[in-house]
């Protein structure tokens, strides 16, 4: 499924950039879920608060930069 996700992300990135928006890729963070404790919720499927925090840490600088312009 990784190849399909990568293909989807590439199209998503291209469409996002063509629309004049910024693209923030969080896939690498999500892929760490099986190797790093605490990135999944207790159900073992959904993101935990720790993973959401990592996504925000990645997206926040881009968001703040966009808001500054």
C-alpha positions in Angstrom: 0.0 0.0 0.0 3.0 2.3 0.4 3.4 2.7 -3.3 -0.2 3.6 -3.7 0.0 6.2 -0.9 3.2 7.6 -2.5 1.5 7.9 -5.9 -1.6 9.6 -4.3 0.7 12.0 -2.4 2.5 12.9 -5.6 -0.7 13.8 -7.4 -2.0 15.6 -4.3 1.3 17.6 -4.1 1.1 18.6 -7.7 -2.6 19.6 -7.5 -1.9 21.6 -4.3 1.0 23.5 -5.8 -1.0 24.2 -9.1 -3.7 25.7 -6.9 -1.1 28.0 -5.4 -1.3 26.4 -1.9 1.5 24.9 0.2 1.8 21.1 0.7 3.0 19.6 3.9 3.8 15.9 3.7 3.3 14.0 7.0 3.4 10.5 5.5 6.9 9.8 6.9 5.7 10.6 10.4 2.7 8.3 10.0 4.9 5.5 8.7 6.8 5.6 12.0 3.8 4.4 13.9 4.7 0.7 13.8 8.3 1.4 15.1 7.7 4.2 17.7 5.7 3.7 20.8 2.9 6.1 21.4 2.1 7.2 17.9 -1.1 5.2 17.8 -4.2 5.5 20.0 -5.1 2.6 22.3 -7.2 1.0 19.5 -3.9 0.4 17.6 -5.4 2.0 14.4 -5.9 5.7 14.8 -3.3 8.4 15.4 -2.6 9.3 19.0 -2.2 12.8 20.4 1.5 12.3 20.1 1.2 11.7 16.3 -1.2 14.7 15.9 1.4 16.8 17.7 4.1 15.6 15.3 1.9 16.6 12.4 1.3 20.0 13.8 5.0 20.5 14.5 5.6 19.8 10.8 2.7 22.0 9.5 2.9 24.9 11.9 6.0 26.6 10.5 4.5 26.5 7.0 1.2 27.8 8.3 2.8 30.7 10.2 4.8 31.6 7.2 1.7 31.7 5.0 -0.1 33.8 7.5 2.8 36.3 7.7 2.5 37.1 4.0 
